[in-house]
Amino acid sequence: MSSDAYDAILTCRAVRHFTETPISDDDLQRILQAGRWAGSAKNVQPWHFVVVRNRARLNQLAECGRYASHLRGAALAVVLVTSPGRWVDFDAGRAAQNMMVAAWLLGIGSCIASLHDEDRARGLLGVPGDLQTHIAISFGYPLEDAPQTIEDLPREQVLAHIGRQPLERLVHWEAW
Ligand SMILES: Cc1cc2nc3c(=O)[nH]c(=O)nc-3n(C[C@H](O)[C@H](O)[C@H](O)COP(=O)(O)O)c2cc1C
């Protein structure tokens, strides 16, 4: 792996506040290709990507999640539409991470939004009832000196942890 890719993985953090700069079609293509090339269980590729750039629709999408207001200011969102299945969320996570890291390498920040009101999101986007809309991802250029808040709350109040657990706490050698 190139050191650029490794650095991108280690520095890619959630960005919830964006400038008004649009994302070019070329950059969007790169992001979507990175998602498309994610591996999935049995290579089923159980996903579609709905790109939302329309501001009114982004605002409506933000209403579908409890912590989804960052969608309002995004240059665009990619909604992951998946078929139900045992491995699908794992697969979709791989596609999401590919897109987010590819974007980060272009200087574009991103953040996941859980869509708690899935029916509303499905209706808003015209997604068939047998498919899932659990996750949207905001993309945009990071706003400098942005507040470190989530829904106007201090991050510490919403998140289980800030930063990452040390390896010593996570890694078990040979067995638990
Ligand atoms: C499955 C999943 C759902 C998430 N849902 C939301 C969300 O609804 N709103 C939000 O602001 N961030 C959401 N996030 C982003 C996490 O809060 C973020 O990945 C975590 O706090 C680490 O952020 P950091 O990389 O900036 O440290 C979600 C992340 C994942 C993996």
The ligand as an ORCA input file, in Angstrom:
! r2SCAN-3c Opt
* xyz 0 1
  C     -22.757      2.731     11.067
  C     -22.408      4.172     11.361
  C     -23.397      5.098     11.584
  C     -23.090      6.445     11.836
  N     -24.101      7.352     11.991
  C     -23.793      8.647     12.147
  C     -24.835      9.622     12.227
  O     -26.023      9.320     12.135
  N     -24.480     10.916     12.380
  C     -23.165     11.303     12.488
  O     -22.935     12.505     12.618
  N     -22.159     10.407     12.412
  C     -22.446      9.095     12.245
  N     -21.442      8.180     12.133
  C     -20.039      8.632     12.198
  C     -19.378      8.269     13.516
  O     -19.872      9.112     14.533
  C     -17.861      8.409     13.329
  O     -17.446      7.429     12.425
  C     -17.121      8.210     14.636
  O     -17.536      9.110     15.618
  C     -15.622      8.382     14.423
  O     -15.390      9.677     13.963
  P     -13.899     10.215     13.732
  O     -13.322      9.431     12.588
  O     -14.049     11.668     13.424
  O     -13.152      9.964     15.005
  C     -21.737      6.851     11.902
  C     -20.728      5.901     11.672
  C     -21.049      4.592     11.389
  C     -19.926      3.600     11.114
*
